[in-house]
Amino acid sequence: MQHRRIRPLAVLFAALLATVVPLASHATLPPTVDGQPLPSLAPMLEKVTPAVVNISTKTRVQVRDPFFDDPVFRQFFGLPGGQRQRIAQSLGSGVIVDAAKGYVLTNNHVVGGADDITITLQDGRDFKGKLIGTDPDTDVAVVQIQATGLQALPMADSSKLRVGDFVVAVGDPFGLGQTVTSGIVSALQRSGLGGTGYQNFIQTDASINPGNSGGALVNLRGELVGINTMIFSPSGGNVGIGFAIPTNLSREVMEQLIAHGKVSRGNLGVETQDISPRIAQVLGLKSTTGAVVTRVSSGSAADGADIQVGDVITAIDGKPLRNAQELRNAEGLMPVGSAVKLSVQRNGATRDVVAKLTPEKLATLDGASLDARLAGVTFSELSQNLRGQGVAGVAVGSVRAGSRAALAGLSSSDIVIGVGNLRIPNLATLKRLAGVNPRQLVLVVSGDEGVRYVDIR
């Protein structure tokens, strides 16, 4: 008798629980789109999936070994000389955005620094990819292939996205083959996530996994709204928090990469820092929100707008600023020539000024003027964005293929932070090494592989 009573109560409890708490939190599809029934995503995906490609890369990495790098050791054991290499391989995804010219949009972290790029279409055809340009600060890259019969995705206006809109992610996770996942837009304009310098991400719960990077995030009309780029996960697996670069940002970067091979960003010409309670007290501020100006470059847009050291920038184009990072992010996402309205607080009074963003001018230095072993290398000051993040050193602008530095493993993505035992915080310090000609030229550099030594002979 007792057993019979428990079973009906359990069934009733389960039924009540199902009406109150959904057993699954996955997004459900709407019955119609633009008044038309949509019982399946298949018709839309038939038009989308041919435009999503697999990208495989090979990168030659110099292998350093204290024994094999020693010429006496090699001679004693009769080992061949020269640099040893290993091949690093990776997989990712991309989106064809121009069928006539063969342009493929993807992530910088998928193809940046690669020596060989292979694009595989949905129909199984393989093509060698030509790297048109990369932008590490937004993690956007453009690759071109020479092929016929391509199908491209139309790019939507991502500014019209709303939280709750349904989206579909298409890519090649884990190298399994083309895979489709669905979800909703969970949030917009996400930033401050680490990684890339300038961020304005779409957040989605559509599953994005390793290999999906560079793939398509589309709306239910099959239009590209974002490029899948990263996930947030304490375990490394998908937990429903993925991020995509909106098309309005990736389109602007892509057009500059195609036209110039690089991105030229607008610059205010200021350095700022967060406002601590102590700084707020010293400046007589009632709030710690905003960014206090610590340096103004002569002749810059900020200088022309009469912004001074000690001023507090509280808003840009009417949007309140919480900290210095938000100002750097907003500034870096705007193209050269943009006119921005800044709300500036000085001595308790707030005023609005307009500044026109100008290109950032960075001093450069030819490596050959320092040491003959650095011929073919150009150095430059770090960008304001990197300096604002607390990075010190000298950027490697370019490295000529076949040069001593290139053979030693120096690349254009490196930052020189030391020479031998001498710390190099800026270009002026590096210039003072001209004519020293040390017997061993060892650079301490920070790059994609962390901090390492580069011995140039």
Secondary structure, 3 states (H helix, E strand, C coil): CHHHHHHHHHHHHHHHHHHHCCCCCCCCCCCEECCEECCCCHHHHHHHHHHEEEEEEEEEEEECCCCCCCHHHHHHHCCCCCCEEEEEEEEEEEEEEECCCCEEEECHHHHCCCCEEEEECCCCCEEECEEEEEECCCCEEEEECCCCCCCCCCECCHHHCCCCCEEEEEECHHHCCCEEEEEEEEEEEECCCCCCCCCCEEEECCCCCCCCCCCEEECCCCCEEEEEEEECCCCCCCCCCEEEEEHHHHHHHHHHHHHHCCCCEEECCEEEECCCHHHHHHHCCCCCCCEEEEEECCCCHHHHCCCCCCCEEEEECCEECCCHHHHHHHHHCCECCCEEEEEEEECCEEEEEEEECEECCCCEEEHHHCCHHHCCEEEECCCHHHHHCCCCCEEEEEECCCCHHHHHCCCCCCEEEEECCEECCCHHHHHCCCCCCCCCEEEEEEECCEEEEEEEC
